Structure formats: C-alpha cells, structure tokens
Amino acid sequence: MRFAFFSLIVALVVSAVPVKRNAATVETDIANINTQVNNLNTAINTFAASPTLVNGLAIHTGAAPLESAVNTATSDTNASAAFTEAEGQTILTAIQSLATNVISTLSNLDGQHAKFAALPLAGSVQLVELDLQTLSSDTTAFENALIAKAPADLVPQANQVVSAISAAFSTAIATYAS
Ligand SMILES: *[C@@H]1O[C@H](CO)[C@@H](O)[C@H](O)[C@H]1NC(C)=O
C-alpha cells in the first residue's frame, strides 16, 4: 500500500514536468505540416479532376489533420527555448519553403469555387470558408509563436513570409465568402 502510494506520487510529479521541446522538434513539426499540406493539395487536385461530393468532402476531412499538425507545432514552439541564430536560420528556410507550398495550395483551392458551388450539398462553399478561417487563425498563432522565439535579425524576413501567407488566405477566404 505504501509502495503504491509512493508510485502514485512519483507518477504525479513526473506528469507535472513539462515535456522539453526544442528547435529540432519544431523542424520535425514543420515537415509534418508540409506533408499534410501536400495531402490536402492532392485531395484538391482529385476534386478538380472529378468534382464529386465525396471528393469535395475529402478536402474538408483533409483539413483536420493539417489543423492538428499546425496546433502541435504551435504548442511545441511555445515550449521551446528561444532559437539560436543557426536554428532560427534553419527554421526560417523551412518556413519559406512551406509558405511557397501553402500559397500554391491556397491558390489551387481558390480556383475550385465554382465546383464547390455546383455540389448537391447546401453550404459546401461555406464549409470551405470555415475551414479556411480556422486554418488561417491556427497559422497566425503558429507564426506568432515562431516570431516570439526567432533571433531579432530574422524577424523582418519572417514578417515577409507572414504577409505573403496572409494575403493568400485573404484571397481564398474572400472567394469562398461569396
Ligand atoms: C502559445 O503561446 C501563446 C502566447 O503565450 C498563447 O496565447 C497560445 O495559446 C499558446 N498556444 C499553444 C497551442 O500552446
């Protein structure tokens, strides 16, 4: 009984210690986000070629793992120490390449509005708009977390990436808001 009680205390103390995250974790998270963006883009291409309800809903379904990858990246970044200059550079380069992928995926989705509007499910266009809004606000939270850990000299370049991504989200959200 005493042993069990002791084990319980140890378990409680261990679970209270926050898991350490670092720049390497964040780099892995960025690679995971990139994979999910690619999966979503593949789903968009499938829908573009064959605009069925099932293929349209697959885009909505594919947004969920992307959101969760972005949210994991945000909490890992929050739990990381400030990035060194070298880490910050590596992460900035990874984010620049991710941004290119995100922007082309958003532009691909932006081009599918007429096909969503033609689906035999009321609210299909609004569903895409809601997914875009959620992804946009998750992305902003991740960007803010990254900038909070970035070396000061890299912040201007990081802000350029943020502006480019925001512009692409605004364009796609405006398309699906109408
Ligand atoms: C990350 O930190 C920011 C600023 O403290 C906080 O607002 C946000 O909720 C945190 N997000 C996650 C997912 O931990």
The ligand as an ORCA input file, in Angstrom:
! r2SCAN-3c Opt
* xyz 0 1
  C       1.248     29.691    -27.296
  O       1.587     30.851    -26.552
  C       0.727     31.958    -26.764
  C       1.331     33.187    -26.087
  O       1.617     32.908    -24.755
  C      -0.662     31.599    -26.252
  O      -1.552     32.666    -26.453
  C      -1.161     30.376    -27.008
  O      -2.403     29.942    -26.501
  C      -0.157     29.234    -26.927
  N      -0.625     28.188    -27.837
  C      -0.441     26.898    -27.636
  C      -1.066     25.959    -28.623
  O       0.215     26.454    -26.713
*
